[in-house]
Amino acid sequence: MAQNPTSGFRSTFRDYIGEETGFPHKIAEFAIAHVLTDEAEKAYARGELLKKRFKMMNAWAAYVDSASSNVTHIRKKQKA
């Protein structure tokens, strides 16, 4: 079964945020729309953390933009 491309992209996002930045786990989970499983955390998570998510997504955008310069384009060999 083929992996859903969005799942791979979300996984890459979580790896980057978790390993390369100081953003809290909870904010990353909100950004990728994961539902909180801890009932106590759900009860106190009334805000959307919008300003913090905005900063995190800007960091992600800068990372993705910088990584785009390392792309190798592969083209099919054209027939002569």
C-alpha positions as CSV (number, residue, x, y, z in Angstrom):
1,M,0.0,0.0,0.0
2,A,1.4,3.4,-1.0
3,Q,2.0,6.0,1.7
4,N,-0.2,9.1,1.6
5,P,2.0,11.9,0.4
6,T,0.6,14.3,2.9
7,S,1.5,11.9,5.7
8,G,5.1,12.0,4.6
9,F,5.1,15.8,4.4
10,R,3.5,16.0,7.9
11,S,6.1,13.6,9.2
12,T,8.9,15.7,7.8
13,F,7.4,18.8,9.4
14,R,7.2,17.1,12.8
15,D,10.8,15.8,12.6
16,Y,12.1,19.2,11.7
17,I,10.2,21.0,14.4
18,G,11.0,18.4,17.0
19,E,14.7,18.0,16.2
20,E,15.8,21.4,14.8
21,T,13.8,24.0,16.7
22,G,12.7,24.8,20.2
23,F,9.0,24.9,19.5
24,P,6.9,22.9,22.0
25,H,5.5,19.6,20.9
26,K,1.9,20.8,21.5
27,I,2.1,23.6,19.1
28,A,3.4,21.3,16.3
29,E,0.5,18.9,17.0
30,F,-2.0,21.7,16.7
31,A,-0.5,22.9,13.4
32,I,-0.9,19.5,11.8
33,A,-4.4,19.1,13.3
34,H,-3.7,16.2,15.6
35,V,-6.2,15.7,18.4
36,L,-4.9,15.9,21.9
37,T,-5.4,12.6,23.7
38,D,-4.7,13.7,27.3
39,E,-8.1,14.7,28.8
40,A,-6.6,17.2,31.2
41,E,-4.6,18.9,28.4
42,K,-7.7,19.1,26.3
43,A,-9.6,20.8,29.1
44,Y,-7.0,23.6,29.4
45,A,-6.2,23.9,25.7
46,R,-8.8,26.5,24.9
47,G,-6.6,28.8,22.9
48,E,-5.4,28.2,19.3
49,L,-1.9,29.3,20.1
50,L,-2.1,31.3,16.8
51,K,0.8,33.7,17.4
52,K,3.2,30.8,18.4
53,R,2.0,28.7,15.5
54,F,2.6,31.6,13.1
55,K,6.2,31.9,14.2
56,M,6.7,28.2,13.9
57,M,5.2,28.1,10.4
58,N,7.5,30.9,9.4
59,A,10.5,28.9,10.6
60,W,9.2,25.9,8.6
61,A,8.7,28.1,5.5
62,A,12.3,29.4,5.8
63,Y,13.6,25.8,6.1
64,V,11.7,24.6,3.1
65,D,12.7,27.6,1.0
66,S,16.4,27.1,1.9
67,A,16.2,23.4,1.1
68,S,14.7,24.0,-2.4
69,S,18.2,25.2,-3.6
70,N,19.4,21.6,-3.0
71,V,17.0,20.0,-5.4
72,T,18.3,18.0,-8.3
73,H,16.0,18.1,-11.3
74,I,15.8,14.9,-13.3
75,R,14.6,15.0,-16.9
76,K,13.9,12.2,-19.3
77,K,16.5,11.9,-22.0
78,Q,15.1,13.3,-25.2
79,K,15.2,11.3,-28.4
80,A,17.4,12.7,-31.0
